[in-house]
Amino acid sequence: MTTRTILRIATAAVALTLVLGACAGGDRPSTAGDDSDDAPPAAAGSPAPSGPAALVARSDTDLAVFARPGDPTPAQTLPATTEFGSARALLVDAEDGDWLRVLLPTRPNGSTGWVRRGDVELRHVDEALEVDLSARTLRLLVDGRVVVTTPVAIGTADNPTPTGRFYVVDKLATGDPDHAYGPIAFGLSGHSLELNEFAGGDGQIGIHGTNDPDTIGQAVSHGCVRVGNDVILQLADLVPLGTPVVIG
């Protein structure tokens, strides 16, 4: 893997115990992703881009999240890392002076909160993922141009893949191409609408590889999006934390 991916193998002492809750069964991923060098920081005071790029807020300390701009007391505090150990990255949804509205990786899907601009580092992300559930395809766009198109497996009628605007919060390596999640799994900010917990996790959805490529193109998962292992390895090199993911 290249330095852009920066997926580090976890030792037994720091092995992670959670799984992507709405994915297929299998052993738990034992590696954590940290792509802190994927995208250069935006200049201080940089506005949200007007083109296809997205603005991502990064924090290496616990982050106060407020219900409204100017509130004196935070509504919640997000840890500096996810439960998998990934660096905290939040997709910026709007700006109001010294305040940024961000999409939260919490239930219900689509939840937002406000963070202080001075508490985060801003980065522009030129990549975006689009999942078309009807066509059962995934596209990677860079600077608004399609660079990857691939068929996918999606959730079943009983456990559908949720629709909406999400983003990548985790990049995990299983260390095994024959793992149920393939060699790489992206954890997304969204959660299953049907499963509040699954296989020890909280119903978090993801995009990942598979040890059963014959399922690609079918509606067979618990809500996650499956791609071929060659594709997920390609995406791991190209997709930083915070990358927007639109499922519709």
Stockholm file with secondary structure:
# STOCKHOLM 1.0

chainA/1-248         MTTRTILRIATAAVALTLVLGACAGGDRPSTAGDDSDDAPPAAAGSPAPSGPAALVARSDTDLAVFARPGDPTPAQTLPATTEFGSARALLVDAEDGDWLRVLLPTRPNGSTGWVRRGDVELRHVDEALEVDLSARTLRLLVDGRVVVTTPVAIGTADNPTPTGRFYVVDKLATGDPDHAYGPIAFGLSGHSLELNEFAGGDGQIGIHGTNDPDTIGQAVSHGCVRVGNDVILQLADLVPLGTPVVIG
#=GR chainA/1-248 SS CCTTTCEEECCGGGCCCCCCTTSCCSSCCCEEECCTTSSCBCCTTCCCCSSSCEEEEEESSCEEEBSSTTCSSCSEEECSBCTTCCBEEEEEEEEETTEEEEECSSTTTTCEEEEEGGGSEEEEECEEEEEETTTTEEEEEETTEEEEEEECBEECSSSCCCCEEEEEEEEEECSCTTSTTCSEEEEEEEECSSCSCBTTBCCEEEEECCSCGGGTTSEEESSCEECCHHHHHHHHHHCCTTCEEEEC
#=GC SS_cons         CCTTTCEEECCGGGCCCCCCTTSCCSSCCCEEECCTTSSCBCCTTCCCCSSSCEEEEEESSCEEEBSSTTCSSCSEEECSBCTTCCBEEEEEEEEETTEEEEECSSTTTTCEEEEEGGGSEEEEECEEEEEETTTTEEEEEETTEEEEEEECBEECSSSCCCCEEEEEEEEEECSCTTSTTCSEEEEEEEECSSCSCBTTBCCEEEEECCSCGGGTTSEEESSCEECCHHHHHHHHHHCCTTCEEEEC
//
